[in-house]
Amino acid sequence: MSTTNSATAAWLTQEAFDRLKAELDHLSGAGRAEIVQKIEAARQEGDLKENGGYHAAKEEQGKIEARIRQLTVLLRDAQVGEAPADDGIVEPGMLVVARIAGDEEKFLLGSREIAGDSDIDVFSEKSPLGAAIIGHKEGDKLSYTAPNGKDISVEIVSAKPYVG
């Protein structure tokens, strides 16, 4: 599955795509059914103005519906591919170690969804830093303009395929 609208497309591994598709399928089916049951059970308790269970269930329903919309768009527009080659060139799906303004930072370049439950920092390839480093290789030194207007120096220390 891929798309020609790469300006909005997120790059995902096949594993991340499959995991997110399973989440979407659950939320669209059993997840929705569960929340409808919770809302109905809370509604049976009486006065909806002072019914905390009802309001909590409606809030949960809103979060589920928002996540369904988010996943639908993400998966519809996703570019799915194999993990990038271990060639030291920065591209989506790479775990990058870079010296940024003198501080060494380690982060995943790509979508937060690739990282799953990991607590690793993630930068989009569309972010100012991500756009600046794509295509560069280990040892390259460059600078980019941050959103605050400052020029920030970057040295690519390493770039390896991310293994979640």
C-alpha positions in Angstrom: 0.0 0.0 0.0 1.4 3.4 -0.9 0.3 6.7 -2.1 1.2 9.4 -4.5 0.4 12.1 -2.0 3.8 11.9 -0.3 3.5 15.5 1.2 1.1 14.2 3.8 2.0 10.5 3.8 3.7 8.9 6.8 6.3 6.2 6.2 5.5 3.1 8.2 7.1 -0.4 8.5 4.8 -3.2 7.5 4.8 -4.3 11.2 3.7 -0.8 12.3 1.0 -0.7 9.6 -0.3 -4.1 10.6 -0.4 -3.1 14.3 -2.2 0.1 13.6 -4.7 -1.7 11.3 -5.5 -4.2 14.0 -6.0 -1.3 16.5 -8.4 0.4 14.0 -10.3 -2.8 13.4 -10.8 -3.3 17.1 -11.8 0.3 17.8 -14.2 0.3 14.8 -15.8 -3.0 15.9 -15.6 -4.3 19.4 -14.4 -1.0 20.8 -17.4 0.9 19.6 -19.8 -1.8 20.7 -18.2 -1.7 24.3 -18.6 2.0 24.6 -22.2 2.0 23.3 -23.0 -0.6 26.0 -21.3 1.6 28.7 -23.3 4.6 27.6 -26.6 2.7 27.6 -25.9 1.2 31.0 -25.1 4.7 32.4 -28.2 6.1 30.7 -30.3 3.5 32.6 -29.0 5.0 35.9 -31.3 8.1 35.5 -30.7 11.8 35.5 -28.0 12.5 32.8 -27.1 15.9 34.2 -25.5 14.4 37.3 -24.5 11.1 35.9 -20.7 10.9 36.1 -20.6 7.4 34.5 -22.6 8.6 31.5 -20.4 11.7 31.0 -17.2 9.6 31.3 -18.5 7.1 28.8 -19.4 9.9 26.3 -15.9 11.4 26.8 -14.3 8.0 26.2 -16.5 7.6 23.0 -15.2 10.9 21.8 -11.6 9.8 22.3 -12.3 6.5 20.5 -13.9 8.3 17.5 -11.0 10.7 17.3 -8.5 7.9 17.3 -10.5 6.0 14.6 -10.4 9.2 12.4 -6.6 9.6 13.1 -5.8 6.0 12.2 -8.1 6.0 9.2 -6.3 9.0 7.7 -2.8 7.7 8.7 -3.3 4.3 7.2 -5.1 5.6 4.1 -2.1 7.9 3.3 0.7 5.7 4.6 3.7 4.7 2.6 4.5 1.2 3.7 7.9 -0.3 3.2 10.7 -2.3 4.4 13.1 -1.0 7.1 15.6 1.3 5.4 19.0 0.0 4.4 21.8 0.0 7.0 23.9 2.4 5.0 24.3 5.3 7.4 22.1 7.6 5.3 19.4 9.4 7.2 15.9 8.6 6.1 12.5 7.8 7.7 12.7 4.7 9.9 16.3 5.4 11.1 17.5 5.7 14.7 19.7 8.8 14.5 22.4 9.9 16.9 23.2 13.6 16.2 25.2 16.3 17.9 22.7 19.2 17.9 24.0 22.6 19.1 26.7 20.6 20.9 24.4 18.2 22.7 24.2 14.5 21.6 20.7 13.4 21.0 19.2 10.0 19.9 15.9 9.9 18.1 13.8 8.1 15.6 13.1 9.9 12.3 9.6 9.3 11.1 6.2 8.8 12.7 5.5 8.3 16.4 3.4 5.3 15.3 6.6 3.4 14.2 7.9 3.6 17.7 4.8 2.1 19.2 5.0 2.1 23.0 8.7 3.0 23.1 9.6 6.2 24.9 12.1 7.2 22.3 12.0 10.8 21.0 10.6 11.0 17.5 11.1 13.8 14.9 9.0 13.9 11.8 10.8 14.0 8.5 8.7 17.1 7.8 10.0 18.9 11.0 12.7 21.6 10.4 15.4 19.2 11.9 14.0 16.2 10.0 13.9 18.0 6.7 17.4 19.3 7.2 19.1 15.9 7.9 17.3 13.7 5.4 19.8 12.4 2.9 22.8 13.2 5.0 25.1 10.5 6.2 27.2 9.7 9.2 29.9 12.4 9.7 28.1 15.1 7.8 27.9 18.5 9.4 25.2 21.0 8.6 23.0 23.6 10.1 19.3 24.4 9.8 17.1 27.3 10.8 14.9 26.5 13.8 11.3 27.9 14.1 12.6 30.6 16.4 14.9 31.8 13.6 18.2 30.6 15.1 20.7 28.6 13.1 21.4 25.3 14.8 24.5 23.2 14.0 24.0 19.5 13.5 26.5 16.7 13.1 25.2 13.2 12.2 27.0 10.7 14.5 25.2 7.6 13.3 22.1 6.5 11.5 20.9 2.9 11.9 17.5 1.3 10.9 15.1 1.4 13.9 14.3 -2.0 15.4 11.3 -1.7 17.6 
